[in-house]
Amino acid sequence: MKDRIIHPTRFIIILGIMLMANAHSKPESHARADVVYYVARDGNDRWSGTLSSPNASKTDGPFATIRRALEIIREIKTQQQDLKADSITVQIHDGHYFQEAPLIFRPGDSGSKTCPVIFMAYPGEHPVISGGRRITGWRQTSVEGKTLWMADLPEARANQWVFKELWVNGQRRFRARYPTKGLLRIAGLPDMPPDAKYDEGQNRFEFAESDIRNWENLSDMEVVLFHYWVDVRLPIAAVDEKSRIITFSKSSRRRMTEGHDRKKFAPYYVENVFEHLDTPGEWYLNRQTGILYYMPLPDEEMHQADAIAPALSRLLSFEGKPETDRFIEHIHFRGIAFEHSEWLYPSESNEIGDLQAAVAVPGAVYAEGIRQCCFEKCSFRHLGSYALELSRGCQNNRITNCEFADLGAGGIKIGKPLQRELPAEQTHSNVIAKCHIHSGGYFYHQAVGVWIGQSFDNQLIRNHIHDFYYTGISVGWTWGYKPTLAKGNLVEFNHVHHIGIRTTGEGPLLSDMGGIYTLGIQPGTVIRNNVFHDIAAHNYGGWGIYFDEGSTHILAENNIVYRTTHGGFHQHYGKENIIRNNIFAHGRDAQIQRTRKEPHLSFTFMKNIIYWNEGNVLAGNWDDANFMLDNNLYFRTDGAEIRFGELSWDEWQAKGRDPHSENADPLLIAPENDDYRLRDASPAFKLGFRKIESD
């Protein structure tokens, strides 16, 4: 019996070496072969893994876990470093593979250019790597006349397993909140100094009459507060109904106002309130007793339901060592789903909140020091954090034809906020192409579709990004004119829409956002042939193309931008950007905006079409001469007079602005149907406008 227990491992190593040697001994035209292992839910980690399904006698077959397949690959590579094969492939059958810990890849797990290591779905099947736990043992109960289901989770008692997300039958369910729809508003900030700056937070506020009660288990609850371009989740410490003061165990990072107006207090809602578990699809976890309560949807039978809560913050971890030139290379993932993770802010922090874009939230699949790796036709969904993060030292990787959906934060993060001096630790030259990135920000509302920090020469091509409460694409992480690594990034042929608002009609919740948002000096960065539309901010700043602080030497051309609340283009401040051959249509409040005057050329704005029916042409500051506008075509469809601030068209041109521009109908084919192609007779062509390629 003892020999039988250890025999499979020895057999696998010997078999692997024999396969390699046999392939090497064949004629050159047949010198290589694939090495394939299989993983299945009905497998066994003591089997060889070389059979796709169990044999008739159930003595051999596939592995039961992906972890075992990885161990076997390591053993084979230890025995023979120079693998004479086309690839080492692990084919994974249907089913959920629940992980008790993240799958960890290290430099020694690398494949090579001639022999990559591939983890892929078995043809026609859809395996799931999950960081969740199934919840069973549901029983029906009644609480104050409400029919609920409850499950006792001993592992969740006394805060041992804290989760804030739940999926039932493959759909996200939300914690009980008050109010169920809409937002409350802070009534007063008794601790805010009269001269408080926007980054001076508070740890209590005054609420309006009856908005908050001294509910049971206050420590289970959070106030989710929206201000500026971020939200914050504040754990409740105490409620005084008499004074109408709520106190938190942590402080907000920013002043509790909606925007820069100190008298306009922030909106909020309260989450995980048992007394307001009153809407089908809502749930509540009592973190002391470990009891989970759920109000089912109509005809939802919990005895038959598939309920999953997250137990891991990370599903895959790539632990390369770029500082010592030890990279993880040539590992490919194809057709695999990554699901059910959650990350929460560290409890030891005294201050809650994020600088911007939920940048502190990591990826469920997290990588450092990977090169020439790829994710192809994978899905990242039902996650509580960012989905995928290419962090320090990630170079020349490809993410193609993947879907990122139902995300607690955002889709993809590339690079780090900090600049790295060592070239091996810099992140660059990654490609994100033909991906569908949508339905995010459910938990960290300020997250973005794709975030690029201190990283260069990346390509975002032909992606479809939509339904985020904050910015669609964010490029750069340096405020002002300091040196930056974010340069040479290409953003091309992407479709970005419903940012700030959702296709379901929700939002807006936040302000100061864009379809694409940039920061810092970025020579070589190009934003080209994209479509941005339906961008809306709660208080201020819903722009299509948004060049924020220090954005410099960026080219934006051949883009189509329409239906924004605050304008198609905005530059806060920057230097020598070029905005040409774009169509900006139907801004609500304005069409183009320039905020800060500076003693250099802000931008060149040429050969663009500006087409609108309400609001102003301009917003911001235009009373100096440090910008250049020319050869543009303006047309207001309602026939109202076009005015540039206080100036008429003639007065505007008399000041040397738009000297060769015209006011005429551009003859768009069907803008009412979002078709912004031009008819051949369009006067825009005489001004040098070129047809915009459609994808």
MARVOPA-759769 format. One record per residue (C-alpha): y, z, x; residue in three letters. Coordinates in steps of 0.02 Angstrom, whole numbers, padded with zeros to 5 digits, always signed. Each point is the difference from the previous one (the first is absolute). Layout:
<pts>
YZXALA/...
</pts>
This chain:
<pts>
+00000+00000+00000MET/+00119+00041+00142LYS/-00022-00174+00076ASP/+00031-00080-00170ARG/+00165+00093-00016ILE/+00074-00061+00163ILE/-00086-00168+00003HIS/+00129-00101-00103PRO/+00141+00033+00122THR/-00103-00053+00149ARG/-00060-00150-00097PHE/+00177-00056-00041ILE/+00060+00012+00179ILE/-00152-00094+00066ILE/+00012-00129-00139LEU/+00184-00029+00034GLY/-00030-00027+00184ILE/-00145-00116-00036MET/+00105-00102-00121LEU/+00137-00018+00130MET/-00122-00046+00137ALA/-00091-00123-00111ASN/+00161-00085-00050ALA/+00050-00010+00183HIS/-00166-00081+00049SER/+00015-00145-00122LYS/+00071-00171+00047PRO/+00190-00001+00015GLU/+00027-00084-00170SER/-00094+00144-00082HIS/+00047+00136+00123ALA/+00086+00117-00121ARG/-00050+00085-00160ALA/+00076+00122-00124ASP/-00059+00180-00002VAL/+00007+00061-00179VAL/-00023+00173-00076TYR/+00007+00047-00183TYR/+00065+00149-00097VAL/-00047+00038-00181ALA/+00010+00144-00121ARG/-00190+00005-00010ASP/-00017-00006+00190GLY/-00053+00132+00123ASN/+00084+00044+00164ASP/-00173+00024+00080ARG/-00046-00181-00033TRP/+00035-00146+00117SER/+00144-00073-00100GLY/-00063-00176+00038THR/-00062-00034-00177LEU/+00118-00041-00141SER/-00103+00100-00125SER/-00141+00128+00011PRO/-00172-00071+00034ASN/-00141+00020-00126ALA/-00070+00154+00084SER/+00172+00080+00018LYS/-00026+00028+00185THR/+00144-00108+00059ASP/+00159-00078-00065GLY/+00189+00015+00010PRO/+00100+00149+00058PHE/+00074+00116-00130ALA/+00168+00024+00087THR/+00126-00103+00094ILE/+00014+00142+00124ARG/-00182-00023+00050ARG/+00026-00186+00028ALA/+00146+00040+00115LEU/-00107+00124+00096GLU/-00136-00131+00027ILE/+00127-00128+00062ILE/+00061+00129+00125ARG/-00176+00031+00061GLU/-00034-00185+00024ILE/+00163-00025+00093LYS/-00041+00147+00112THR/-00163-00084+00048GLN/+00074-00173+00025GLN/+00185-00023+00032GLN/+00002-00191+00005ASP/-00059-00043-00175LEU/-00073-00173-00007LYS/+00030-00032-00185ALA/+00122-00091-00113ASP/+00039+00164-00089SER/-00065+00170-00047ILE/+00015+00008-00188THR/-00023+00140-00125VAL/-00023-00066-00176GLN/+00035+00131-00134ILE/-00072-00009-00175HIS/+00087+00048-00163ASP/+00043+00180-00038GLY/+00116+00142+00044HIS/-00026+00072+00174TYR/+00079+00172-00010PHE/+00056+00065+00170GLN/-00001+00183+00045GLU/+00112-00040+00149ALA/+00094-00154+00060PRO/-00096-00137+00087LEU/+00066+00005+00179ILE/+00005-00150+00117PHE/+00032+00019+00186ARG/+00025-00124+00143PRO/-00186-00001+00039GLY/-00034-00070-00175ASP/+00092-00161+00039SER/-00073-00171-00019GLY/+00056-00148+00103SER/+00075-00170-00031LYS/-00172-00079+00014THR/-00091+00141-00090CYS/+00106+00091-00129PRO/-00063+00151-00096VAL/+00009-00039-00185ILE/-00011+00116-00150PHE/-00012-00106-00157MET/-00053+00000-00181ALA/-00173-00067-00031TYR/+00031-00176-00071PRO/+00057+00010-00181GLY/+00013+00189-00003GLU/+00145+00124+00007HIS/-00033+00161+00096PRO/+00125+00143-00003VAL/+00038+00123+00140ILE/+00064+00152-00094SER/+00083+00161+00052GLY/-00024+00076-00171GLY/-00121+00112-00092ARG/-00075-00034-00169ARG/+00039+00130-00131ILE/-00140+00040-00120THR/-00050+00142-00115GLY/+00135-00035-00129TRP/+00000+00101-00159ARG/+00112-00007-00151GLN/+00122+00140-00040THR/+00147+00036-00113SER/+00166+00071+00061VAL/+00135+00040-00128GLU/-00071-00129-00119GLY/-00016-00135+00133LYS/-00170-00075+00036THR/-00025-00007+00187LEU/-00140-00022+00125TRP/-00022+00120+00143MET/-00100+00002+00162ALA/-00029+00152+00108ASP/+00028-00041+00184LEU/-00050+00151+00106PRO/+00056-00090+00159GLU/+00176-00013-00073ALA/+00023+00186-00033ARG/+00136+00096+00091ALA/+00078-00162+00066ASN/-00155-00048+00100GLN/+00001-00179-00065TRP/+00172-00054-00055VAL/+00015-00173-00074PHE/+00143-00076-00095LYS/-00078-00165-00050GLU/-00145-00045-00113LEU/-00085-00162-00050TRP/-00106-00020-00156VAL/-00102-00157-00025ASN/+00095-00086+00140GLY/+00173+00039-00069GLN/+00132+00120+00063ARG/+00033+00150-00110ARG/+00159+00104+00014PHE/+00030+00186+00007ARG/+00075+00081-00155ALA/+00188-00012+00014ARG/+00156+00053-00093TYR/+00080-00098-00073PRO/-00143-00121-00032THR/+00125-00143+00009LYS/+00175-00007+00068GLY/+00087+00124+00114LEU/+00093+00165-00009LEU/+00161+00029+00097ARG/+00057+00146+00108ILE/+00138+00098-00087ALA/+00076+00080+00154GLY/-00018+00040+00185LEU/+00062+00178+00025PRO/-00034-00001+00188ASP/+00080-00167+00042MET/+00159+00019+00104PRO/+00148-00106-00060PRO/-00009-00103+00160ASP/-00190-00014+00008ALA/-00060-00159+00083LYS/-00135-00108-00074TYR/-00130+00062+00125ASP/+00029+00185-00041GLU/-00138+00052-00119GLY/-00025+00147-00117GLN/-00147+00107-00057ASN/+00055+00035-00179ARG/+00099-00072-00143PHE/+00062+00040-00174GLU/-00091-00086-00143PHE/+00062-00041-00174ALA/-00044+00109-00147GLU/-00188-00008-00043SER/-00039-00132+00132ASP/-00112+00116+00101ILE/-00102+00149-00054ARG/-00087+00139+00093ASN/-00163-00092-00021TRP/-00170+00067+00050GLU/-00053-00033+00180ASN/+00170-00055+00063LEU/-00070-00016+00176SER/-00109-00144-00060ASP/+00154-00100-00049MET/+00124-00111+00090GLU/+00171-00064-00043VAL/+00013-00184+00045VAL/+00184-00032+00033LEU/+00085-00168+00031PHE/+00154-00018+00109HIS/+00071-00146+00096TYR/-00144-00105+00065TRP/-00132+00137+00007VAL/-00094+00119-00112ASP/-00056+00175+00043VAL/-00143+00109-00066ARG/+00055+00181-00006LEU/-00128+00139-00030PRO/+00063+00128-00125ILE/+00017+00181+00055ALA/+00087+00079-00151ALA/+00087-00038-00163VAL/+00135+00112-00077ASP/+00023-00057-00179GLU/+00147+00118-00029LYS/+00106-00068+00142SER/-00082-00172-00014ARG/-00036-00004+00186ILE/-00157-00075+00076ILE/-00041+00045+00180THR/-00115-00094+00118PHE/-00106+00058+00145SER/+00073-00140+00106LYS/+00168-00087+00014SER/+00037-00180-00038SER/+00045-00106+00149ARG/+00155-00071-00085ARG/+00134+00061-00117ARG/-00063+00006-00179MET/+00119-00130-00066THR/-00043-00171-00068GLU/+00110-00091+00123GLY/+00153+00032+00105HIS/+00097+00071-00148ASP/-00016+00190+00018ARG/+00026+00024-00187LYS/-00142-00114-00053LYS/-00153+00110+00012PHE/-00173-00070+00029ALA/-00128-00044-00134PRO/-00175+00074+00007TYR/-00163+00036-00089TYR/-00128+00141+00014VAL/-00181-00040+00041GLU/-00167+00089-00026ASN/+00059+00104-00149VAL/-00150+00061-00101PHE/+00104+00036-00154GLU/+00050-00185-00003HIS/-00174-00072+00016LEU/+00029-00096-00160ASP/-00021-00186+00033THR/-00166-00094+00011PRO/-00038-00041+00182GLY/+00087+00154+00069GLU/-00085+00140+00099TRP/+00034+00170+00075TYR/-00083+00094+00143LEU/+00009+00188+00003ASN/-00001+00029+00187ARG/-00049+00184-00016GLN/-00149-00016-00117THR/-00053-00174+00056GLY/-00008-00062-00179ILE/+00051-00181-00033LEU/+00061-00042-00175TYR/+00013-00177-00066TYR/+00060-00076-00163MET/-00103-00157-00024PRO/+00057-00167-00062LEU/-00065-00054-00172PRO/-00187-00032+00005ASP/-00012+00062+00179GLU/-00163+00096+00017GLU/+00008+00113+00152MET/-00189+00026+00009HIS/-00010-00185+00042GLN/+00165-00018+00093ALA/+00014-00029+00186ASP/+00131+00126+00058ALA/+00048+00009+00184ILE/+00126+00110+00091ALA/+00050-00022+00183PRO/-00070+00116+00132ALA/+00053-00090+00160LEU/+00171-00048+00066SER/-00074-00136+00111ARG/-00144-00120-00026LEU/-00004-00093+00167LEU/+00078+00055+00162SER/+00016-00113+00152PHE/+00026+00111+00151GLU/+00049-00118+00139GLY/+00084+00062+00158LYS/+00135-00129+00036PRO/+00086+00115+00124GLU/-00151-00022+00114THR/-00033-00182-00050ASP/-00155+00047-00099ARG/+00011-00103-00158PHE/-00114-00028-00148ILE/-00025-00187-00012GLU/-00086-00133-00105HIS/-00058+00106-00146ILE/+00009-00092-00165HIS/-00012+00058-00181PHE/-00037-00124-00138ARG/-00011+00025-00187GLY/-00003+00191+00003ILE/+00097+00114-00117ALA/+00085+00158+00064PHE/+00033+00127-00137GLU/+00040+00180-00047HIS/+00105+00089+00131SER/+00148+00118-00006GLU/+00124+00072+00123TRP/+00115+00147-00036LEU/+00149+00066+00097TYR/-00051+00141+00119PRO/+00014+00168-00087SER/+00084+00081+00151GLU/+00155-00108-00017SER/+00152+00094-00063ASN/+00089-00158-00055GLU/-00068-00131-00118ILE/+00052-00181-00002GLY/-00003-00159+00099ASP/+00133-00090+00100LEU/-00035-00165-00088GLN/-00141-00112-00060ALA/-00128+00143+00002ALA/-00014-00033+00186VAL/-00087+00166+00033ALA/-00145-00047-00113VAL/-00144-00073+00104PRO/-00124-00135-00044GLY/-00171+00033-00077ALA/-00062-00123+00131VAL/+00090+00051+00158TYR/-00003-00091+00166ALA/+00063+00033+00176GLU/-00036-00118+00143GLY/-00090-00141-00089ILE/+00010-00182+00054ARG/-00074-00160-00071GLN/-00070+00092-00150CYS/+00008-00063-00177CYS/-00017+00046-00183PHE/-00044-00150-00107GLU/-00024-00004-00190LYS/-00003+00191-00004CYS/+00077+00107-00135SER/+00096+00162+00022PHE/+00021+00085-00168ARG/+00000+00166-00091HIS/+00082+00083+00150LEU/+00121+00145+00009GLY/+00091-00051+00159SER/+00046-00160+00090TYR/-00152-00112+00004ALA/-00005-00069+00178LEU/+00098+00055+00153GLU/+00006-00096+00164LEU/+00080+00136+00102SER/+00024+00019+00188ARG/-00062-00140+00112GLY/-00069-00117-00134CYS/+00013-00181+00054GLN/-00055-00172-00058ASN/-00093+00058-00155ASN/-00019-00095-00164ARG/-00001+00061-00180ILE/-00033-00149-00113THR/-00044-00030-00182ASN/-00009+00187-00036CYS/+00056+00093-00155GLU/+00096+00164+00006PHE/+00017+00079-00172ALA/+00017+00165-00093ASP/+00080+00089+00146LEU/+00072+00175+00009GLY/+00120-00063+00133ALA/+00017-00175+00072GLY/-00108-00142+00062GLY/+00013-00027+00188ILE/+00090+00086+00143LYS/+00022-00088+00167ILE/+00065+00093+00152GLY/+00076+00172+00017LYS/+00175+00072-00029PRO/+00013+00040+00186LEU/+00018-00132+00135GLN/-00133-00007+00134ARG/+00046-00051+00177GLU/-00177-00036+00061LEU/-00044-00180-00054PRO/-00179+00049-00039ALA/+00063+00128-00127GLU/+00114-00124-00089GLN/-00057-00077-00163THR/+00029-00186-00020HIS/-00063-00173-00047SER/-00097+00051-00155ASN/-00022-00119-00148VAL/+00001+00050-00183ILE/-00038-00156-00101ALA/-00047-00047-00177LYS/-00016+00182-00055CYS/+00036+00068-00174HIS/+00092+00166+00019ILE/+00049+00081-00163HIS/+00007+00149-00116SER/+00049+00133+00125GLY/+00111+00152+00017GLY/-00092+00096-00136TYR/+00007+00164+00096PHE/+00126-00030+00139TYR/+00122-00104-00100HIS/+00108-00051+00149GLN/-00141-00093+00088ALA/+00013-00188+00034VAL/-00117-00148-00008GLY/+00003-00040+00186VAL/+00091+00107+00129TRP/+00032-00061+00177ILE/+00075+00131+00115GLY/+00024-00017+00189GLN/-00107-00156+00011SER/+00029-00182+00044PHE/-00065-00177-00021ASP/-00097+00040-00158ASN/-00025-00129-00137GLN/+00004+00033-00187LEU/-00050-00164-00079ILE/-00040-00049-00180ARG/-00024+00175-00068ASN/+00028+00050-00180HIS/+00088+00170-00011ILE/+00055+00083-00161HIS/+00011+00158-00104ASP/+00071+00129+00119PHE/+00136+00125-00043TYR/+00086-00031+00166TYR/+00019-00144+00124THR/-00128-00141+00010GLY/+00008-00038+00187ILE/+00087+00111+00129SER/+00029-00063+00178VAL/+00075+00106+00139GLY/+00027+00185+00030TRP/+00161+00016+00102THR/+00162+00046-00085TRP/+00149-00082+00084GLY/+00011-00098+00161TYR/-00120+00095+00113LYS/-00142-00096+00085PRO/-00150-00033-00111THR/-00174-00075+00013LEU/+00009-00077-00173ALA/+00037-00181+00040LYS/-00077-00171-00018GLY/-00085+00042-00165ASN/-00034-00144-00119LEU/+00006+00027-00189VAL/-00044-00166-00081GLU/-00059-00069-00167PHE/-00022+00171-00081ASN/+00024+00033-00185HIS/+00080+00172-00026VAL/+00048+00059-00173HIS/+00016+00148-00117HIS/+00064+00117+00132ILE/+00082+00158-00069GLY/-00066-00048-00170ILE/-00177-00040-00053ARG/-00074-00143-00098THR/-00051+00134-00126THR/+00183+00041-00031GLY/+00005+00164+00098GLU/+00144+00050+00113GLY/+00116-00010+00085PRO/-00011+00171+00082LEU/+00082-00024+00171LEU/+00151-00083+00079SER/+00051-00093+00158ASP/-00144-00124+00010MET/-00039-00182+00027GLY/-00131-00133-00023GLY/+00011+00000+00189ILE/+00092+00134+00099TYR/+00046-00007+00185THR/+00070+00118+00133LEU/+00065-00023+00177GLY/+00017-00140+00126ILE/-00137-00128-00032GLN/+00018-00161+00100PRO/-00128-00126-00055GLY/-00037+00079-00168THR/-00008-00135-00134VAL/-00007+00020-00190ILE/-00043-00171-00066ARG/-00063-00086-00158ASN/-00030+00160-00096ASN/+00029+00034-00184VAL/+00076+00169-00047PHE/+00034+00043-00181HIS/+00013+00140-00127ASP/+00070+00132+00119ILE/+00080+00149-00087ALA/+00074+00165+00058ALA/+00024+00158-00100HIS/+00176+00044+00057ASN/+00059-00123+00131TYR/-00066-00130+00119GLY/-00132-00116-00074GLY/+00015-00151+00115TRP/-00112-00147+00039GLY/+00033-00017+00187ILE/+00072+00161+00071TYR/+00064+00008+00180PHE/+00029+00185+00026ASP/+00074+00095+00146GLU/+00015-00101+00159GLY/-00100-00150-00061SER/+00042-00132+00130THR/-00052-00176+00051HIS/-00111-00027-00152ILE/-00021-00169-00083LEU/-00027-00009-00189ALA/-00024-00178-00061GLU/-00082-00098-00141ASN/-00027+00154-00108ASN/+00017+00010-00189ILE/+00067+00164-00069VAL/+00030+00035-00184TYR/+00019+00138-00129ARG/+00062+00145+00103THR/+00104+00145-00061THR/+00124+00002+00144HIS/-00007-00168+00085GLY/-00107-00129+00086GLY/+00065+00041+00175PHE/+00076+00156+00074HIS/+00049+00044+00178GLN/+00047+00181+00027HIS/+00051-00035+00178TYR/-00066-00106+00141GLY/+00042-00141+00115LYS/-00015-00189+00006GLU/-00134-00025-00132ASN/-00026-00171-00078ILE/-00028-00022-00186ILE/-00021-00184-00042ARG/-00079-00116-00125ASN/-00047+00136-00123ASN/+00017+00010-00189ILE/+00072+00163-00067PHE/-00006+00007-00189ALA/+00037+00120-00141HIS/+00056+00158+00085GLY/+00052+00124-00134ARG/+00147+00090+00084ASP/+00037-00120+00142ALA/-00077-00144+00097GLN/+00037+00039+00182ILE/+00062+00160+00081GLN/+00073+00051+00167ARG/+00030+00186+00021THR/+00070+00039+00171ARG/+00138-00091+00093LYS/-00027-00009+00187GLU/+00093-00082+00147PRO/-00129-00139+00021HIS/-00076-00139-00104LEU/-00105+00081-00134SER/-00095-00156-00053PHE/+00008-00185-00033THR/-00033-00043-00182PHE/-00020-00189-00018MET/-00076-00133-00112LYS/-00056+00125-00131ASN/-00002-00018-00189ILE/+00072+00145-00100ILE/-00042-00015-00185TYR/+00038+00135-00129TRP/+00058+00043-00174ASN/+00066+00179+00012GLU/+00074+00118+00127GLY/+00108-00040+00150ASN/-00025-00121+00142VAL/+00039+00131+00131LEU/-00021+00187+00023ALA/+00056+00108+00144GLY/+00129-00039+00134ASN/+00061-00177+00031TRP/+00183+00023+00048ASP/-00020-00037+00186ASP/-00052-00162+00085ALA/-00158+00053+00092ASN/-00122-00102-00102PHE/-00023-00185-00028MET/-00038-00082-00168LEU/-00004-00189-00021ASP/-00090-00146-00081ASN/-00061+00110-00141ASN/-00017-00052-00181LEU/+00058+00124-00132TYR/-00031-00016-00186PHE/+00027+00124-00141ARG/-00100-00057-00150THR/+00102+00088-00136ASP/+00157-00099+00046GLY/+00101+00155+00045ALA/+00124-00012+00143GLU/-00073+00026+00172ILE/+00094+00134+00093ARG/-00029+00067+00174PHE/+00058+00177-00025GLY/+00182-00015-00052GLU/+00011-00180+00060LEU/-00021-00160-00098SER/-00102-00144+00070TRP/+00157-00085+00067ASP/+00067+00162+00075GLU/-00168+00035+00082TRP/-00003-00171+00083GLN/+00182+00014+00048ALA/-00048+00148+00109LYS/-00121-00110+00095GLY/-00155+00059-00092ARG/-00131-00128-00053ASP/+00112-00147+00054PRO/-00133-00132-00038HIS/-00090+00092-00140SER/+00001-00057-00181GLU/-00006+00068-00175ASN/-00123-00110-00095ALA/-00164+00002-00097ASP/-00142-00012+00128PRO/-00110-00087-00130LEU/-00149+00116+00013LEU/-00152-00067-00092ILE/-00039+00149-00113ALA/+00073+00165+00058PRO/-00034+00075-00172GLU/-00184-00019+00045ASN/+00024+00059+00179ASP/-00011-00178+00066ASP/+00137-00011+00132TYR/-00039-00172+00067ARG/+00149-00118+00007LEU/+00020-00168-00084ARG/+00028-00145+00116ASP/+00181-00015-00057ALA/+00044+00180+00048SER/+00170+00014+00086PRO/-00079+00130+00115ALA/-00077-00139+00104PHE/+00171-00069+00045LYS/+00041+00171+00072LEU/-00151-00006+00113GLY/-00121+00097-00107PHE/-00183-00045+00032ARG/-00140+00010-00128LYS/-00095+00163+00012ILE/-00185-00020+00030GLU/-00112+00080-00129SER/-00162+00082+00052ASP/
</pts>
